[in-house]
């Protein structure tokens, strides 16, 4: 929309077959643009027909440029167009700026060349020399050199390349000279000497504390960093002198405690490498229990990260025992939830039979023989990303040792006193006691796949809800292959 004189115009630019059409409509004095137009036109030459039209109108005085009519000389419009163009073509104005800077640079260089040419002419006139002579190992001529435009351009580029290299070299040289001057005048200040002395005392104290408890180089965090932060803590009285602090260190398992007493104000501060609600020894003991690692394997893992102060066997096993029951209860509860979810999944598919595989795993956690058994559902129910365990139980033998007098001492009380060969059968019976009531409650039958080396048919035949029993041929062939290799 634009107003020229007393006329209101509607302007538009359209594209047809890759050709721009500049169209305009004259609504006369109708500022609403709702009435009938009094004239219109279009062309492909940037509103040339509009310019001819306005020149013939008596009530439009003077000549108007098309940019003025379009409002391109208004700051707000120009900024609006610039932002839109920058959004579509981000490098346009950047290139324009680079070109402008380059042109400015050439203009300045041309002025400096003209000035230098006048200086050379003046020098030659003062010396009274002939038209040609050697100056700076080059022939000087009052008429100058006859170079082509391309040769002149190459000369300019070469000059600027040499000038930039010289500028960078001078910059580095100046920086090096300033650094040398600083090093010459630099001498250790009393404060620097004091800092150096404090650092030596700090290192000496850290080594002393590390040796007292044989901590090694790492206690979850770096031992040196931990002790350094503690020893440099300022007392409330402002004392920060290591010689004016009395330190005592103690450790148990992975826990380290440092007590510092200020000799000036007698204030005592206590520091620990564990958060108030965290026990690293208990956490690691529980983690090894879940990952089926024994104490020796745990020690080897800790030694690889240079943690040498580790809990003794009694503490390690006590923490494991305290968490063992909770872990088993959580596993049993999750297996029960998975069983109900698997039953719902089977019923949705129109089945009244739950197909599971019985698997047994052996471990020697806490240095005692242990076996865990699982019923694994053959499908993946909704809400799960894997085949869930729908039945779970653990049996383990007691760990008994004899003391020096020959008396038996129970290190760990298990739930299975029979031979190790009967452990698989015991696990199967316990899982069936958990799973069968739920299957009977939901009117479901059980198809079960068992290891070929497990004599479980007798037990499973006596269970009413067991529909079919299958042998795990893959497991059977693996055992046959092992026997053949041995022979």
C-alpha positions as a printed Julia matrix, in Angstrom:
487×3 Matrix{Float64}:
   0.0     0.0     0.0
   1.35    3.45   -0.9
   0.08    7.02   -1.32
   1.27    9.21   -4.16
  -0.19   12.71   -4.05
  -3.93   12.2    -3.43
  -3.97    8.73   -4.95
  -3.88    5.44   -2.97
  -2.03    2.62   -4.75
  -1.85   -1.11   -4.11
   1.48   -2.53   -5.33
   2.43   -6.2    -5.72
   5.18   -8.32   -7.26
   4.25  -11.72   -8.71
   6.24  -14.42  -10.45
   5.17  -16.32  -13.55
   7.41  -18.71  -15.52
  10.49  -17.37  -13.73
   9.59  -13.81  -14.79
   8.68  -11.1   -12.26
   5.52   -9.07  -12.91
   5.2    -5.65  -11.21
   1.5    -4.9   -10.8
  -0.25   -1.78   -9.47
  -3.85   -0.66   -8.86
  -4.97    2.98   -8.38
  -7.94    3.38   -5.99
  -8.0     7.16   -6.3
  -8.9     8.85   -3.01
 -10.33    5.62   -1.47
  -8.03    4.91    1.47
  -9.95    1.75    2.37
  -8.99    0.03   -0.91
 -12.52   -1.44   -0.92
 -14.0     0.5    -3.86
 -13.55    0.09   -7.56
 -10.09    0.95   -8.9
  -9.78    3.82  -11.38
  -6.71    2.4   -13.12
  -4.32   -0.56  -13.05
  -1.36   -1.96  -14.91
   1.57   -4.35  -14.89
   5.0    -4.66  -16.49
   8.24   -6.52  -16.18
  10.46   -3.45  -15.78
  10.18   -2.51  -12.09
   6.97   -0.44  -12.22
   7.92    1.56  -15.34
   4.22    1.69  -16.35
   3.37    3.18  -12.9
   6.0     5.88  -13.37
   4.58    6.85  -16.76
   1.06    6.85  -15.28
   1.91    9.19  -12.37
   3.72   11.63  -14.67
   0.48   12.14  -16.62
  -1.66   12.82  -13.53
  -2.27   16.51  -12.89
  -2.86   16.15   -9.15
   0.49   14.34   -8.68
   3.19   16.98   -8.74
   6.9    16.34   -9.14
   8.73   13.16   -9.96
   8.75   10.24   -7.57
  11.36    7.46   -7.6
  10.19    3.88   -7.34
  12.3     3.22   -4.18
  10.6     6.26   -2.6
   7.16    4.99   -3.58
   7.95    1.53   -2.15
   9.21    3.1     1.09
  12.7     1.67    0.75
  14.22    4.97    1.92
  12.41    4.59    5.29
  14.69    3.23    8.03
  12.14    0.83    9.56
  11.3    -0.68    6.17
  14.97   -1.03    5.24
  15.75   -2.83    8.52
  12.74   -5.15    8.06
  13.9    -6.11    4.55
  17.48   -6.55    5.72
  16.45   -8.96    8.53
  14.36  -11.06    6.14
  17.11  -11.21    3.53
  19.66  -12.13    6.21
  17.38  -14.96    7.35
  17.23  -16.44    3.84
  20.75  -15.52    2.67
  22.93  -15.18    5.75
  26.19  -14.3     3.97
  24.95  -11.47    1.73
  25.65   -8.54    4.06
  28.76  -10.2     5.44
  30.19  -10.42    1.92
  29.22   -6.8     1.33
  31.09   -5.78    4.48
  34.18   -7.77    3.45
  34.06   -6.2    -0.02
  33.73   -2.71    1.49
  36.72   -3.28    3.8
  38.78   -4.62    0.88
  37.95   -1.58   -1.3
  38.8     0.79    1.58
  42.11   -1.0     2.06
  43.0    -0.68   -1.66
  42.09    3.02   -1.66
  44.35    3.68    1.33
  47.14    1.69   -0.32
  46.73    3.7    -3.56
  47.02    6.98   -1.62
  50.16    5.75    0.15
  51.66    4.75   -3.25
  50.97    8.22   -4.7
  52.57    9.82   -1.66
  55.63    7.59   -1.94
  55.95    8.36   -5.69
  56.07   12.1    -4.94
  58.69   11.51   -2.24
  60.89    9.54   -4.7
  60.63   12.29   -7.32
  61.6    14.9    -4.73
  64.6    12.84   -3.57
  65.86   12.48   -7.15
  65.47   16.22   -7.84
  67.43   17.11   -4.71
  70.23   14.73   -5.64
  70.38   16.09   -9.19
  70.56   12.62  -10.6
  69.85   11.6   -14.2
  66.52   10.19  -15.36
  67.56    6.63  -14.5
  69.66    5.36  -11.6
  69.97    2.44   -9.22
  68.19    2.98   -5.91
  67.79    0.22   -3.27
  69.13   -2.29   -5.83
  66.34   -1.3    -8.25
  66.36    0.96  -11.3
  64.52    4.22  -10.63
  62.78    6.0   -13.52
  60.88    9.29  -13.36
  58.3     7.87  -15.77
  57.77    4.77  -13.6
  57.48    1.1   -14.59
  55.17   -0.02  -17.35
  53.15   -2.84  -15.75
  49.94   -4.47  -16.92
  46.89   -4.31  -14.59
  47.29   -8.01  -13.71
  50.98   -7.49  -12.87
  50.05   -4.53  -10.67
  47.45   -6.64   -8.87
  49.95   -9.47   -8.29
  52.45   -6.93   -6.92
  49.87   -5.58   -4.45
  48.98   -9.08   -3.19
  52.65   -9.98   -2.76
  53.32   -6.76   -0.88
  50.47   -7.4     1.57
  51.55  -11.02    2.07
  55.09   -9.91    2.99
  53.73   -7.11    5.17
  51.5    -9.51    7.15
  54.38  -11.93    7.74
  56.59   -9.05    8.89
  53.86   -7.77   11.21
  53.39  -11.2    12.83
  57.15  -11.7    13.2
  57.53   -8.28   14.86
  54.61   -9.03   17.16
  56.18  -12.33   18.31
  59.57  -10.68   18.71
  58.14   -7.9    20.84
  56.29  -10.38   23.03
  59.46  -12.45   23.49
  61.44   -9.3    24.41
  58.83   -8.31   27.0
  58.91  -11.81   28.53
  62.71  -11.75   28.7
  62.64   -8.37   30.44
  60.12   -9.69   32.97
  62.25  -12.8    33.66
  65.36  -10.64   34.2
  63.66   -8.41   36.73
  61.6   -11.21   38.32
  62.74  -12.5    41.68
  60.86  -14.66   44.19
  58.76  -12.46   46.44
  58.38  -13.17   50.17
  54.81  -14.32   49.49
  56.01  -16.78   46.83
  58.65  -18.12   49.2
  55.98  -18.56   51.87
  53.68  -20.39   49.42
  56.53  -22.7    48.43
  57.31  -23.41   52.07
  53.63  -24.14   52.84
  53.42  -26.51   49.87
  56.45  -28.45   51.07
  54.97  -28.71   54.57
  51.62  -29.79   53.08
  53.21  -32.56   50.99
  55.18  -33.75   54.01
  52.02  -33.87   56.17
  50.02  -35.68   53.48
  52.7   -38.36   53.14
  52.78  -38.74   56.92
  48.98  -39.25   57.14
  48.97  -41.67   54.19
  51.71  -43.78   55.77
  49.92  -43.9    59.14
  46.95  -45.8    57.66
  48.63  -47.18   54.53
  45.95  -45.49   52.39
  47.66  -45.69   49.02
  47.06  -43.09   46.34
  43.26  -43.29   46.11
  40.31  -43.53   48.56
  37.47  -43.33   45.97
  38.82  -39.83   45.34
  42.54  -38.95   45.15
  44.12  -39.35   48.59
  46.44  -36.42   48.03
  43.63  -34.11   46.88
  41.39  -35.17   49.8
  44.03  -34.57   52.45
  45.24  -31.38   50.76
  41.76  -29.84   50.89
  41.41  -30.76   54.56
  44.82  -29.47   55.68
  44.38  -26.15   53.87
  41.01  -25.45   55.52
  41.22  -22.22   57.52
  40.26  -22.34   61.19
  37.56  -19.99   62.54
  40.31  -18.04   64.34
  42.04  -17.43   60.99
  44.84  -19.91   61.53
  45.98  -21.56   58.28
  49.49  -22.62   59.36
  49.99  -26.38   59.04
  52.55  -26.34   61.87
  49.84  -24.91   64.17
  47.46  -27.83   63.5
  47.31  -31.23   65.21
  46.03  -34.02   62.94
  44.69  -37.51   63.68
  43.56  -39.96   61.0
  41.59  -43.22   61.25
  40.09  -45.56   58.68
  37.8   -48.58   58.49
  37.07  -50.33   55.21
  36.73  -47.61   52.61
  35.89  -44.95   55.19
  38.53  -42.39   56.17
  38.14  -39.86   58.98
  40.52  -36.97   59.74
  40.29  -34.91   62.96
  42.19  -31.58   63.07
  42.7   -29.54   66.23
  43.89  -25.93   66.08
  46.76  -25.35   68.52
  45.84  -21.66   68.86
  42.11  -21.74   69.68
  41.81  -25.49   70.48
  38.88  -25.84   68.05
  38.39  -29.37   66.66
  37.09  -30.11   63.12
  36.2   -33.53   61.71
  36.3   -34.5    58.01
  35.23  -37.7    56.25
  35.46  -39.0    52.67
  31.85  -40.27   52.79
  28.55  -38.32   52.79
  26.65  -38.47   56.08
  24.08  -40.95   54.7
  26.52  -43.12   52.72
  28.68  -46.12   53.64
  31.1   -46.93   50.8
  32.02  -50.33   52.23
  28.37  -51.39   52.42
  27.69  -50.08   48.9
  30.6   -52.01   47.37
  29.79  -55.18   49.31
  26.21  -55.04   48.03
  27.36  -54.31   44.46
  29.65  -57.35   44.43
  26.82  -59.5    45.78
  24.55  -58.43   42.89
  27.32  -58.92   40.31
  28.28  -62.36   41.73
  31.85  -61.39   42.63
  33.65  -62.87   45.62
  35.86  -60.87   47.97
  39.07  -61.73   46.12
  37.65  -60.56   42.8
  36.43  -57.39   44.49
  39.91  -56.73   45.92
  41.54  -57.21   42.5
  39.08  -54.75   40.94
  39.83  -52.14   43.62
  43.59  -52.59   43.24
  43.36  -51.78   39.53
  42.18  -48.28   40.49
  44.85  -48.08   43.22
  42.52  -48.44   46.23
  44.59  -50.48   48.69
  42.82  -49.86   52.01
  39.98  -52.39   51.83
  37.55  -53.87   54.41
  38.54  -57.05   56.2
  36.78  -60.35   55.47
  34.48  -60.16   58.53
  33.2   -56.64   57.76
  32.78  -57.46   54.08
  30.69  -60.59   54.75
  28.66  -58.88   57.5
  27.56  -56.1    55.14
  26.74  -58.61   52.41
  24.64  -60.67   54.79
  22.69  -57.6    55.94
  21.69  -56.83   52.32
  21.27  -60.39   51.08
  17.76  -60.85   52.49
  16.47  -57.54   51.11
  17.81  -58.28   47.63
  16.19  -61.72   47.59
  12.84  -60.31   48.76
  12.88  -57.66   46.0
  13.75  -60.32   43.41
  10.89  -62.57   44.57
   8.42  -59.67   44.49
   9.46  -58.63   40.98
   9.21  -62.25   39.78
   5.67  -62.44   41.18
   4.66  -59.24   39.33
   6.22  -60.58   36.14
   4.27  -63.85   36.53
   0.92  -62.04   36.67
   1.93  -59.87   33.68
   2.92  -62.99   31.68
  -0.39  -64.71   32.54
  -2.31  -61.64   31.3
  -0.19  -61.64   28.12
  -0.95  -65.33   27.45
  -4.67  -64.87   28.04
  -4.8   -61.88   25.66
  -3.36  -64.17   22.98
  -6.07  -66.78   23.69
  -3.79  -69.22   25.49
  -4.38  -71.04   28.75
  -0.82  -72.41   28.89
   2.25  -70.52   30.14
   5.49  -71.66   28.46
   8.6   -71.23   30.62
  12.2   -72.43   30.71
  13.87  -73.56   33.91
  17.46  -72.38   34.22
  19.97  -72.81   37.03
  23.03  -70.66   37.83
  25.92  -71.56   40.12
  28.11  -69.18   42.08
  30.45  -69.11   45.05
  29.47  -65.76   46.53
  30.67  -65.38   50.15
  32.86  -68.42   49.48
  29.94  -70.85   49.87
  28.24  -73.03   47.27
  25.1   -71.33   46.01
  22.56  -72.02   43.22
  19.81  -69.76   41.94
  16.99  -70.99   39.7
  14.64  -69.07   37.42
  11.48  -69.69   35.39
  11.88  -67.57   32.24
   8.76  -66.75   30.22
   9.18  -67.41   26.46
   7.35  -64.24   25.32
   7.83  -60.53   26.01
   4.72  -59.09   27.76
   3.55  -55.51   27.38
   5.66  -53.12   29.44
   8.78  -55.32   29.3
  11.79  -55.09   26.97
  13.02  -58.62   27.63
  11.79  -62.08   28.55
  10.88  -61.74   32.24
  11.78  -64.05   35.13
   8.44  -65.29   36.52
   9.82  -67.6    39.21
  12.96  -67.27   41.33
  14.6   -68.91   44.32
  18.09  -69.3    45.81
  19.44  -72.26   47.8
  22.84  -72.27   49.45
  24.81  -74.53   51.66
  26.09  -73.42   55.05
  29.69  -72.27   55.28
  31.36  -74.11   58.17
  34.99  -73.96   59.35
  36.97  -75.58   62.11
  38.95  -73.55   64.62
  42.34  -74.51   66.06
  40.72  -76.82   68.58
  38.76  -78.68   65.9
  35.4   -77.16   66.84
  33.02  -76.37   63.97
  32.12  -72.7    63.47
  29.27  -71.66   61.17
  30.4   -68.67   59.12
  27.16  -68.47   57.15
  23.92  -70.38   57.75
  22.37  -71.64   54.51
  18.96  -73.11   53.68
  20.17  -76.43   52.17
  21.92  -79.18   54.11
  21.78  -82.02   51.54
  24.39  -82.78   48.86
  25.24  -80.35   46.06
  23.72  -82.71   43.46
  20.29  -82.25   45.05
  20.45  -78.42   44.96
  18.92  -78.17   41.46
  16.01  -80.38   42.51
  15.54  -78.3    45.69
  15.44  -75.04   43.67
  12.81  -76.49   41.3
  10.59  -77.6    44.18
  10.77  -74.19   45.89
   9.9   -72.3    42.68
   6.96  -74.63   42.01
   5.64  -73.96   45.53
   5.59  -70.22   44.68
   4.27  -70.44   41.1
   1.7   -73.28   41.25
  -0.81  -71.53   43.6
  -0.92  -68.51   41.28
  -1.42  -70.73   38.2
  -4.27  -72.6    39.91
  -5.81  -69.29   40.97
  -5.8   -68.03   37.36
  -6.75  -71.41   35.73
  -3.48  -71.63   33.79
  -1.36  -74.65   32.81
   2.4   -74.84   32.57
   4.65  -75.99   29.71
   8.21  -76.21   31.02
  11.59  -76.68   29.33
  14.23  -78.28   31.58
  17.92  -79.14   31.22
  18.6   -82.55   29.75
  20.82  -83.47   32.69
  18.14  -82.74   35.31
  16.09  -85.71   36.49
  12.96  -83.68   37.22
  10.22  -85.66   35.43
   9.18  -87.42   38.61
   8.69  -84.15   40.45
   6.92  -82.38   37.57
   4.56  -85.32   36.86
   3.12  -84.94   40.33
   2.16  -81.28   39.69
  -1.42  -80.99   38.38
  -0.98  -77.75   36.44
   2.06  -79.03   34.47
   0.85  -79.66   30.91
   4.0   -80.67   29.01
   7.68  -81.22   29.81
  10.34  -80.49   27.17
  14.09  -81.17   27.18
  16.55  -78.42   26.39
  18.35  -80.08   23.45
  20.83  -77.23   23.13
  22.0   -77.78   26.68
  22.09  -81.56   26.12
  24.2   -81.34   22.94
  26.61  -78.98   24.68
  27.2   -81.55   27.42
  27.7   -84.31   24.81
  30.23  -82.15   22.99
  32.15  -81.58   26.21
  32.34  -85.32   26.91
  33.54  -86.03   23.35
  36.27  -83.38   23.68
  37.4   -84.89   26.96
  37.72  -88.32   25.36
